[in-house]
Amino acid sequence: MDSRNYNQIERDNPKVSVIMPIYNGMAYLERALDSVRKQTYINLEIILVDDGSNDGSEIYCDRMAEEDMRIRVLHQQNGGVSSARNSGLKAAKGDYIAFVDSDDYIEPFMYERLVRKLQREKCQAAVCNSYVEEENGDSRLYFDNMQEQVLTGEQAIIHMHYLNQMNTELWNKLCARQLWKDVQFQEGLKIGEDYKALVEIFLKTEKIAVVPEPAYHYIQRKSGAMANGYIKAGEQVDCLFMQMKEKEELKEGELYKSTVCFCDTHLLTIVMEMIRSNSQKQHQKRVEAIRQSLKKTFSVYKKEKSVPFHFRGGAFLFILNRGLFVLFSRWFYRKPKKEKAANEVMEEKVVNAEKEKVEKEEAEKEVTEEKK
């Protein structure tokens, strides 16, 4: 191919930088990398960030770079996935940025579809549907109701908060490189780093294209249980959700309501999992900080009908009486799923009775103070 044809291809096909952080992922790396190399889209820059691997992944990456001139390998001491992604971002030269986890894989048409959709709709970002695959081979769509559409940045955040056609992970998204200016992954944050970065990016995005066709295969591993991870992640993940509720750019109308809905549900889940694992006494400072944060925004949270009642009712009990909430959580987790669904009406009656009691006491207190 002569230089004129190559230049024409580059003009028609903006470069996509695909960043893949790798840490001891040899068991799945070949499949992941092959799926990127076999893309029908021509103009790729594949950045493999070896985050201190010692299982042969680092050697395999170097060998693949010799075979494929599109591959660049960065070796660094182990610093975690956020550190590896930041290194990839710093090195990226493409017009668009994408991420692939080293144990997942993608369909051959993924970037072709996303780039063409971006160009057609004149958008700065695009997202596609995904498959969620269990290690035993079971597979399902991430979203059953995903529709082809174009969203504003604020609409995308609201959809993401309600997990409505927009997930909180980066791997099924393609974003213009300029959106990443001044955005980095928070190193040390083990959970929620994707969510934090996406909020910052979407706040700067005018138009986001939604492609309902599934093109990413996310492998869900039991070892990565999210709820347990929230406890192990420490106070940093609590602070993330608390700080998001205080972010000025999110404090407007439906955007704010959705933020409270998303963050408070996660905060409450952290406490419920502590109770489930009998570790709440080891984390009393965290539990009380979460309780105070929920208390500040409960007036918004309690009105969110999209939140399951046991979360809204649980938040009320937690704010009212920690001991009562512990009993409620233990009772809830003991119930089989069918019984949980059948008893939601009873839960609502119990919580409403407690709520009426508190409101009555407050009203009587106000009358007494007025008489004084």
Secondary structure by P-SEA (a helix, b strand, c coil): ccaaaaaaaaaaccbbbbbbbbccccccaaaaaaaaaaccccbbbbbbbccccccaaaaaaaaaaaacccbbbbbbccccaaaaaaaaaaaccccbbbbbccccccccaaaaaaaaaaaaacccbbbbbbbbbcccbbbbbcccccccccccaaaaaaaaaacccccccccccccccccccccccccccccaaaaaaaaaaaaaccbbbbbccccbbbbbbccccaaaaaaaccaaaaaaaaaaaaccccccaaaaaaaaaaaaaaaaaaaaaaaaaccccccaaaaaaaaaaaaacaaaaaacccccaaaaaaaaaaaacaaaaaaaaaaaaaccaaaaaaaaaaaaaaaaaaaaaaaaaaaaaaaaaaac
